[in-house]
Amino acid sequence: MKNTKERKSVSILVDAYFVILLAAFGFVLTMVAEITDRAGGGLSTSQHILFSFFLGFGCLLFGLSRRIAKSELSRKLILLFVSVIYIFLMIMVYLGMLPFIQIYWMEILCIGYVGGAIYYYVMAEMLQIAHSCVVMLSGVALPYLLQIVMQDLMAKPWVSMTVYILLFVMIIALLFNPPEFAFGEILPFSYNDKMRKQAISQRLKRLVGTAVLMIVSIGIVEMSWSADSVDLAVFYKWPRTGIVIAIVLVGIFADRFAWAGVEKLVMLSLIFVFAAVYGPEYSGVRLFIFNFCAGVYNAYLLLGFWILAPSTGHPDLWASGGRIIAMVETVYFYVVRDVSVSGNYFLVLIQAISVALVIVILHSSLDEIYPKAKDGDALGAFCEKYHFTPRECDVMATIVSSDETVKVLSAELNISERLFYRYIKQMSEKVGGVDNRNGLVKLYLNSIQREQSTED
């Protein structure tokens, strides 16, 4: 019992660390974005548009660097080097030795690289905890909430510098005490099953296709801002709560109703996109609607890639898929930023078609990532009943078929003992009423006995 409590305490601390890490990274993004907007003169400037491009490119560089640097030491050194450049540049800006607008592209590139690393580590951690979607997305939503509450304080240089240093310190801590498989070759979650690979490939295509269509639709909203002259003082206040509500809702829907629930929320949010362009004249209401739609879109992409990435051959690249796709968004906005929306029925038609296509794609039926249990497959039926992931099914099959020690079983599964315990914890929370390996096995055996007695 003591060991169980200790493991639970460690688990809570690790989860809290990743929530704070995500929040610190997100807070840095919101502050740098706001500084860029104010320094550049508004939301439709080249600086604002290029912000997403450099951020996505930085995430892409992280994935590519892992393909080049194979050893754990070299990967740690690269992350340390980029983090030092990031904090050095911000210190120089803070001291007034460098104007931010001249070095923002390099700074955002470094932040993007750090973000790619954070998303990869978060993806690995999500596989090991219960209620992982709402836990991690709360870290994504928190900085937007702080941005609203601390709007006046954010203008003070010492506040932003404190957050920059916090993120740097947490990255350094990550280097000395990394999570499982953080700097190793690859997460051991890619599958050889052909049907499962095809299903994952379909899901990735659907996710990317949906993202591109949503970029077109939401992009038309941003295009309408140039005519309305959005007030930044309004944009970064109460309308920003829309993005907080949306992100938390996506996390709740994902944990409660699985991915199908998230897709329904996405379809619902797209209906409100039209209100963000053609709705009330009061800009605050329109901005709230836009922030809600943007929050659903961002959370949908982040979570979608975090969930699917471990099942691919390149999880370090796909974990940042949402940010990398933002590079396409940047190019699109840059091309169409001067197009007039007012009275342009062609754009109205494009937006309507893109929304309709997203709804059709999300509503269409695809093969499940996790195949249904076959007749007579008692273990498969048990895992399906409690919504175990494929890797959890592997762990369940191992503990049911063997009485070996945790050390032996974890070696057989090619995972650490700590990760083995995390799986047991998550599976126990899913089934309820048990808190250890023996409880899971007993529950499974009892389910078989009930099935046999029913047949008799």
N, C-alpha and C positions, 0 to 999 in steps of 0.2 A: 504493500500500500504506500509506503514511504517513497519507493522508487517511482511509483505512478504519479504521486503528487509532485515529485521533483521534475519529472519529465513534462508534466502539465505546466509547471511554472516556467521552465525553460522555453516551452512552446509558445506561451503567451508573450514572453519577453522577445522572442525572435519575431513573432508576428507584429508586435508593437514597433520593433525596430524598422521593419519594412514599411509599415504604414507611415511612420515619421519620415523615412527616407523618401518615399513617394511624395509626401506632403512638402518636404523641403525642396525637392526637385521641381515640383509643380509651382511652388511659391517663387522660386527663382525664375521660372518661365514667365509667370504672370508679371513679375516686376520688370524683367528685361523687356518683355513685350510692351508694357506700358511706357517704359523709358524710351523705347524705340519709337513708339507712336508719338509721344510728346516731342521728342527731339526731331523726328522727321516731319511733323506737322499734321498728322492725322492717320486714319485707318486705311486710306486708299493710296498711300504713298508707296514708292518702290521699297523703302526700308521695311514697311509692314509686310509687303508681299514676299520679300526675300527672306524674312524672318523664318517662315515655315520651311523654305527651301534649304537653308543652311542647317536648320535643326534636323530635318529628315536626312540630309546628306551626312551629318555627323553620326546619326544612328546607323546609317549604311556603312560608314567607315568602321564602326565597331565590329559589325558582323564580318566585314572583309578582313579586318586585322586578325581575327581569330582563325581565318583560313591561312594566313601567312605565318603568324606566330603560333607555333605548335606547343611549346613548353609552357607550363604554368608560370614559371619565373618571368619569361618574356611578356606574357599577357599581363601580369601584375605590373611590370615596369612600364609598359605602354600606358596602362590606365593611370598609373602614378604620374607619369610625365604629362599627360593631357590634363589631369586634375591640377597639377602645379601651374601650368600655363593659364588655366582658367582662373585660379585664385590670384595669380600674379597680375593679370590684366585688370581684374576688378579692383585690386588694391591700388593700382596705378590710376585708375579712373577716380577712385574714392579720394586719393590725395591730390587730384587735379593735375596730374602730370600727363594724362592722355585724355583727349576728348572722346566720349563714348561713341559718338556717331562715326568716328574714323576707324575704330577697331571692333565695332559690333559684329561684323561678319565672322571674324576670327573667334570672338568670344562665344557666339552662338554655335559655331562649329564645334568648339570644345564642349559646350553644354550638351549638344546633341550626341557627341560620343559618350559622355558620361551617362546620358539618358538611355542610350542603347544598352549599356552595361546594366543599368538599374532595371530596365524592362526584362532583360534576360534573367537576372537573379530573381525578380518578382515572379516571373513565369515558373521558375523552378520551385519557389516556395509555395505557389498556389496549388501545386500538385500534392502537397503534404498536409493541408489544413482543411477543416470543415468550414462551411460558409465563406469560402475563399473569395468569392466574387464581391460580396458586399464589404468584406474586410479590406481588400485591396483597393476597391473603388472609393472607399471612404478616404483613403489616402490621396486619391486623385481629386476628390471634391473639396477636401479641407482647405487647400490654398485659395480657392475661389471664395470660400466663405471668409477666410482671413482677409482677403483683399477688400471685401465689402466692409468688414468691421474695422480694419486698420487703414482705411483709405487715407486719412490725414497723416498717420504715422509713416506710411509708405513713401511719402515725399521726403522724409528725413533720411539722409545718406547712411547714418549709423544703423538704421533698421535693416535696410537692404544688405549692408555689409555683414551684419550679424547672421542673416540667413545664408549668404554666400559662404561664410566660414563654417556654419553648421553643416551644410551639404559637403564641403570639403573634408571636414573631420569625420563625417559618417562614411565617406568613401575610403578614407584612410583606415578606419576601423574595419571596413569590409575586406581590405587587402590583408589584414593580419588575422582576421577570423572569418574567412569566406564561408558561404553556405555550401551545401553539397553540390558537387559538380560545377561550381562557379567558374573555375579556371581549368577544368579538365577538358578532355577532347570533345565529348558530346554527352548529352543526357541519355541514359539508357531507357528511353521510352519510344524509340522508333520501332515500328512493327513490320514483320515480314509477310503478314497475311495480305494476300492480293486484294481481296474484297474490301478490307479495311483501308488499304492504301488508296483504292479507287474512291471510296467514300470521302476520305480526307481531302483528296485532290478536288473532288466536286465541291466540298465545303469551302475550300480556299478560293476556288474560282467564283463561287457565289459571293463570298465575302468581298473579294476585290471588285467584282462587277457592281455589286451594290454600292460600294464606296465611291466608285467613279460616278455613278448616276446621282448619288446624293451630293457629290461635289458640284455637279452641274446645277442641281436644284437650289442648294444653299448658296451657291455662288451668285445666282441671280439676285438673292436677297442682299448680298454685300454690294452688288452693282447698283442697287437702288439707293445705297447710302450716299453716293457721290452727289445725287440730286437733293437729298434731304439734309445734307451737312450735319452728320451725327455729332452731338455734343458729347465729348469725351467725359465731361463731368457727370453726365447722366449715365453713359455707357458703363462706367465702372462703379455704379452704386446699386440701388435695389434691383434693376433689371438683371444684374448678374446672378441673383438668386435662382434664376431659371436654370442656369447650368448646374448649380449645386443639386437642385431637386432632381433634375434629369439623371445625373450620374448616379446618385443614390438609388433612384428608382430602377435603373438598369441592373445594379447589383442585387437588389431585392428580387426582381423578376428572374434573374439568372439563377439564384439559389433556390427560389420557391417554385418556379415554373419551368426550369431548365431553359435551354437555348430557344426553344419555340416561343416561350413567353417574351423573351427579349425581341425576337423578330416581330411579334405582334405590336409591341411598344414602338418599335421603329416605324411600322406602317402607320400607326396612329399619329405619331409625331409629324410625319411628312404631310399630313393633311393640314397641320397648322403652319406649314411653311408658307402657304399662300397668304395667310393672315399677316405674316411678317413683312410681306411686300405690299399687299393691297388692303391691309387692315386699318385700324384706327389711325387718325392723323397724329395723335400724341405719341411722340417717338419712344417714350419710356415703355409703353405697352408693347409696341412693335419689337423693341429691343429685348424685352423679357421673353416674348415668343421665340425670337431668333435664338436667344441664349439657351432656351429649353431644347429646341431642335438641335442646336449645335452640341449641347451636352449629351443628348441621346446618341448622336452621330459619333462623337469622340469616344464615349464609353463603349459603344457597340464595336468600334474598330479595335480599341485597346484590348477589350476582353476577348473578342473573337480570335485575335491572333495569339493572345496569351494561352487560350485554351487549345488551339490547334497546333501551335508551334512545336510542342514536345513530340508530337506524332509525325513530324516531318524529318527529313534528313539534315536540315540546317536550322535548328531551333534558334540559334543565335541571330540569324537574319530575320526569320519570320516573327520573332518576339517583338521586334520593332516595326512590324509591317504597317501598323497604323500611322506611325510618324513618317515612314518612307513614302507611303502613298500621298502624304501631304505635299510632297514635291510635285506630284501631278496637279494637285490643287493650286499650287503656287503658279505653275505655268499657265493654267487655265485663267486664273484671276488676272495675271499680267496681260494676257492677250485681250481679255474682254473688259478690262477695268474702265475704259472710256466709252463703252457702249451705253446708250441711253435706254432706260427701262420704261420710262413714262410713255404710254401709248404704243409701245412696241409689242404688238400682238404675236409676232413671231416668237419672241422670248417667252411669252405666256404659254404658247403652244409647246415649246421645248421643255419648259418646266413641268407642264402637265404630263407630257410623254415620259419624262424621266421619273416622275413620281409613280406613274402607272406601271412602268417597267419594274421599279423596285418592288412594288406590291405584288406583281405577278411572280417575280423571282423568289421572293420570300414565301409566297403562298404555295409555290410549287413543291411537290413532294420529292424528296431525295432519300437515298439509302441512308440508314443510320450508321454513324461511325462505329457503334457497338452492335454487332449483329444480334438478333433475337436468339434466345436459347432454343436448341433443337429438342424434339420430343425425346424424352428419356434422359435428358441431360439435367440431372438434379442440381449439380453445382452451378451450371449455367442459369437455371431457373432461379436459384437462390440469389445469385449475383444480380440478375436482371430485376428481381423484386426490390432489392435495396439500392438500385441504380449505382452499382459499383463500376468504376472505370476499368478498362482492360488491365491496367497494371494492378489495380486492387484485386481483380479476379485472379491474376497470377499469384499474388500473395496469399489469397484465400485458398487456392488450390494447393499451395505449398504447405500451409499449416494444417490442412485437412489430411494430407497424405503422409506427413512426417512428424515425428516427435523429437526431431533433432533440436539442438540449442539454437538460440537466436543468431549466434555467431555463424553457425553452419548454414542456416537458412538464408541469412542475408548475403553470404558469400555465393550461395547457389543462385540467388536472384541478381547478383552483381550490384548490390546496393550496400550502404553502410548500416550498422546496427541502429544508429540514430534514425535514419530514414525508415528502416523497418518498423520501428516503434511508432513513427509518425503515421504510417499506413494503418497500423493496428488501431491507433487512436481515432483516425478519421473513419475507418470502417465501423468501429464500435459506436461512434456518434450517429452514423447513418442508420444502424439497425436499432439502437436504443436499448437500454436495459442491461448492457454488458460493458465491461471496461478493460478487458484484456483478451489475450489470444485464446485462452481456454474457454472463455465465455462465447466467443465467436464459433469455435468448433462445436461446442455443446448446442448452441442455437441451430447450427446447420444440421447436426445429427437428429435433433428433435423434429426439425422440419421434415426430414426424410421419414421418420417414424410416423408422423401424422399423415403424410401422403400414403404410406403403405397401409395404415389402418383404415383410411378412407376408401382405398381400393378394395380392401377385404370386406 
